[in-house]
């Protein structure tokens, strides 16, 4: 009898392992089914952002000569892209929250809430573009890298940044309007789409501004001084609008000053990212597929975090999410969606980067290596971004800051610097760098 029990024990253990795996599979499929709407909407937006991000990278990859002729220009690229994505993403998040709270009547500039948010975003683009010029000059100087003059940085950053900012503000409102009309959750789509459009327009706008500086260099000093004077006058004007701050949390002054400090810190971090890329400029221009890869990889890391941040922010405003640091059912659901998206997005990113680079005649690295590189680096990045987004959103809300204004910019910056570091480490492990 004892022998019979002993013989049956492995079968019992085998059955237990099978049951456990079966239960895990059922739970996984159940999670996908229960979150299918969020996953479908987010996946559509993320795939669209991959394509536009790659096109922006292709544009960058085909202009390696310009990057070498204008030393320090690439320092502005991640900073400007990150800033446009942060400002546009925060605008979309605020509009989404206002929609859920019922404070927006219609998506029109005649609506006061929409008008305040759009104007604030344009002004933030202007102020932060000037700031990024100083950051780029400071970073290249402190690390002993060659660069153009401060005045040239000011013109390139401001002209390119404001032009991209105007386009992006308009596209954000259009995206919100279309999502609202189609009964889509803006939290699921606005961050990837706005970041994608930011990347798509920012790089060409920066390169257009760089062309202006190259062609009309004798006007650069005068134009930069005009920009600085307009910036000071604008700050003075906003400071006089104290009555708005008393009337509403959603005032020009409240949004600009609550966002500016966070965005300035983000700009400093993005400056470090750009400096890392500038230090590798010889390798990047020799193997331009990396110029295609970096923008879209950083964009997707930020998008996963920003989509999560937008959903958490809305739930905090609606009171459906506790402000303690407990990992409850709602948070587990959000984490699952983010991880699932990363398992799809990053391998697809590697595959599409290869396809587009091949189509545009850009020097390649083996497709298998590229997919493994993006998958490995993406998984590491997603894990850190999920934790950072959760903590930043909850702590911002607990300390009285609007997470719509603070979380997305910080998450974008964290995603960019960790994205560059994770890619550099994995590329180094494959002896590509």
N, C-alpha and C positions, 0 to 999 in steps of 0.2 A: 504493500500500500504506500509506504514511504517512497519507494522507488518510482511508483506511478505518479505521485505528486511532483517528484523531482523532474520527471520527464516532461510533465505538463507545464512546468514553470516558465521555460523559455517561450512556449506558445502564448502564455498569458502576458509576458513582458512584450512579445512581438505585437500582440494585439493592442496593448496599451500605447506603444509607439505609433502604430498605425492610426489609432483613434485620435492621438494628440495631433498628428500631422493633418488628419482629416478635419479636425475641429479648427485648426489654424487656417486651413484653406477655406473652410466655410465662413469663418470670421472675416478673412481678407475679402472674399467675394461679396459678403454682406456689407462690408464697409464701402466697397466700390459702388454697390447698388444704391445704398442709402445716400451717398454723396455724388451720385451720377450727374446731377444738374450742375453742381459747382465744378466738378472735374471737366465736364464737356465745355462749359463756358470758359474756364481757365485755360484748357488745352488749346482751344481755338485761338485765344488771344496770344498764348505763348508761342504757338507755331508761327503765327503771323509776325510776332516780334523777332523770332529767329531769322526769318527770311529778310525782314527789313534791316535787322542788325548785321547780317552777312553782307547785304548790299552796301551798307555803310562801310563795313570792313573792306570790301572789294574796292570801293572808292579810295579808301586810305591806302590799300595795298598797291594801287596803280599810281600813286603819287609819291613814291619813295624819293624821287629826285627833289621834290619840293621840301620834304622833311629834312633832307641833307642841306639844301640851299638856305633854309631858314632855321638855324640852330635854336633849339628850345621850343619849337612849335609843338612837338608831340607832348610836351609837358602840359600844354593847355588842353589837349584832346580829351583825356579821361576826366579832367576837372570840368570842362565845359559840358561834356556829355552827361556826367553825373549831376551837374547843377541843373541842366535842363530837365533831366528825368526827375530829380528831387522836387523842383518847383512845379513842374507839370503834374507829377504824381500827387503831390500835396494838394494842388488845386482840384484834381479829380476826386481825391478822397474827401475834401471838404464839401464838394458838390454832392457826392454820394451820401454823406452824412446828413446834409441839409435836405436831400430828397427823402431819406428815410424818416427824418423828423418832421417833414411836412412844411419846412420854412421856405421852400422854393415853389412859386406859383407856376412859372414856366421858364424854359431855358432860353432866355432872351436878355439882351443888355438893358432892356427896360425894367427887368427885375433887379431890385436893389442888391440882393445877396449875390446874384451872378455878377453884376457890375463891379461890386466891391472886390470880389475874389479875382476876377480877370485883371482889373487894374493893379491890384496888389502883386499879382504874379509877374506882370510886365515890369513894374518898378523893381521888384526883387531881381529879375533878370539883369536889369540895368546896373543896379548897385553891385551885385555880386560879380558881374563881368569885370567891372573896374577892379574889384578886390582880387580876382583871380590873376589879373595882369601883374599886380604886385607880388602875389604868391609865386607865380612862375619865375619872375626875375629873381626873387629872393632864393628860391630853391636851386636854381641853376648856379647862382653865385656862391651859395654856401657849400655846394658840392663840387665846385670848380669846373662846371660844365660850360661850354661855349653857348652863347645866346645872343639874340637880337637886343636892341635897346628897350628900356622901360616904356618909352613913348610908343614904340612899335607894338609891344605887347598890349598896351592900353587900347590902341586902335583895333588891332586884330580881335582881341577878346571882346571888346564892347560892341563893335559893329557886327561881328559874327554872332555873338551871344544874344543881342537884342533882336536881330533879324530872326534867329531861330526861335527866340522866346515869343515873339509876336505870332509866328506861324503856329507854335505849339499851343499857345493859349486859345487860339481860334479852334484848333483841332480838338482840344480837350472839351470845349463846350459842345462841339458837333458830336463827339463820341458820346458824351453824356446824354445829349438829346436823342440820338439814335437808340442808345441802350434803353432809355426811358420809354420811347415809343414802342420798342420791340419787347418790352417787359423782361429785360435781362438785368441781372444783378450787376450794377456798376462796379461793385467791389471786386468782382471776379475778372473784369476785363480792362478796367481803366489803367491799372499800373503797367501791365505788359504793353498795351497798345500805346500809351503815352510815352513810355520809356523808349519803345521802338521808334516812334515818330521823332522823338528827341534826338536819338542817335542818327536817324536817317537825314534829318535836316541840319543838325549841328555841324557835322564834319564838312559837308559842302559849304555851309555858311562861313565856317572858319577859314577854309581854303580860299573862298572868294574874298574874304577880308584880307588874307595874306597876299593875294594877287594885287589887291588895291594898294597895299603898303609897298610891294615891290615896284609897281608901276608908277605910283605917285608919291615916292618917298619924301620929296621936298615939302609936302603938305602935312606930314605925319606929326611933327612937333606942334603945329598950330591946332590941328584937329584934336590931338590928345588933350591939350589945354582947354579947349572948348568942352570936351567931354567931362573933364574934372570940374569945371565951373558949373555945368548943368547938373552934375551930381550933387554938388554942395547946395545949390539953390533948391533942388528937389527935396533934399533932407530937411532943409529949413522950412519948406512948405508943409511937409508931412508933420513936423513937430508942432506946427500951429493948429493942426486939426485935432486939438484935445477934446473938443466936444463930441467927436465920433466915438472916442474910446469910452466916454461915459455912457453913451446911448447903447452901444452894442459891443459884444465880444468880437463880432464879425465886422470890425471897422478896418479901414485901410491901415491905420496906425497900429492897431492891435495885431493884425496879421503880419505886417512887415517887421515890427520890432520883435514879436515872438519868434518869427522864423529866421530873422537875419543872423542872430548869434549862432544858432544851430547850423545854418548854412555856411557861415564863415568858418566854423570848426570843420565842417564837411569839406570846404574848399581847401583847407590846409592838408587834410588827409588825402584828398584827391591830388594835391600837388606832389605829395610823396609818391603816389602811384605813378604820376607822369614822369617824375624824376627817375624812378626805377626803369621805366620804359626808355627814357632818353639815354640812360647809361648802357642800354642794350641796343641802341639804334643801329649800330653796324650789323649786328646779327639779324635784327628785324628787317632791315632793308635788303640783306642778302637772301633771306628766306621769307619773302613777303606773305606767304600763307599765314604766318604768325600775326601779321598786321590784320588779316581777315579774321583770325580766330579770337584775338584778345577782346575787341569791342563786343562781339556777340556773346562770348562766354561771360564777361563781366555783367553784361545786360541781363542774361538769364538768371544769374545768381541773385542780382538785385530784384528782378521781377518776381521770383518765387517769394522772397522776403517781403516785398512791397505788397503783393497780393494778400499774403497772410496778415501784414500790418493793417491793411485797409479793412479787412473783415473783422479783426480784433477791435480796431478803433470804433467801427460802427456798433459792434455788440456792447462795447463799454458805454457808448453814448446812449444806447437804448436800454441799458441796465440789465441785459441778458447774460452778462459775464461778470463773475466776481472779481474783485480787485486784489484778492490775495494771490500768493504765488503757488497755490495748489494746482496740480495738473488734473483738472476735472474732465468730464465727458466731452464738453464743448471744445476744450483745448486739444484733447486727444484726437478729436475729429479733424481739427485744423492741421495738426501735425501730420496726420495720415495723408491728407490731401496734398500737402507740400512735398512729402517724401515720394508719393506716387508720381506726382508731376515731374520731380527731379529724375526719377528712373526712366521717364520717357524723354524728357527734354534734352538732357546732356548727351546721351548717345546720338540722338537725332541731330544735335548741334554739330558734333564731329562729322557725321555723315554728310550733312548739307554743306558744311564748310569745304569739304573735299570736292563735292559735286560742283559748287559754284566756282571754286578756285580753278578746277579743271576747265570749266566752260569759258572762263575769262583768261585762260592762259597764264595763270599764276603758278609759280614753282611749288611743287607738292611735297608732302611727306606721306609714307604709306598709309592707306586708309584704315587698316586694322590698328596701327599704332595711334592714329588720330582719335578714333572712337574710344579706345581704351583710356587714352590720356584725358579726354573730356569727361568720360564717365567717372574715373577715379577722382579727379580734381573736383568734379561737380558734386559727388557724394560727400566729400569732406566739407566743401563749402556750404552745402545745404544744411548739414548738421549744425554747424556753427551759426548760420544765419537764422535758423528756426529758434534756437535758444536765445540769441541776441534780440530778435524781433519780439518775442514773448516778454522778455524782461524789460526792454526799452518801452514798449507800449504800456505795460501795467505801471511801471514806475513813473512815466510821464503823467499818466492820468491821476495817480495817487498824489503827486506833488503839484497838481493844479494846472499842468500844461495840457494843451489840446494835442492828443496824439496824432491828429491829422496833420498838424504843423511840424511835429518833432520826429515822429517815428520813421517815416519814409526817407527823409534826408539822411538820418543817421544810418539806417539800414543800407541805403545805397552806398554810402561811404565805406562802411564795414565790408560790404560785399565786394566792392572794388579792390580794396587793399588786400583782403584775404584771397580774393579771386586771382589777383596777380601773383601773390606769393605761392598759392597752391599750384597754379599753372607752371610757374618757374621751377618749383621743386619737382613736379612730375616730368616736365620737359627735361630737366637735368638728369633725372633717373633714367630716362630713355636716351641720354647722351645727345640730345638735340641742341641744348644750350650748353 
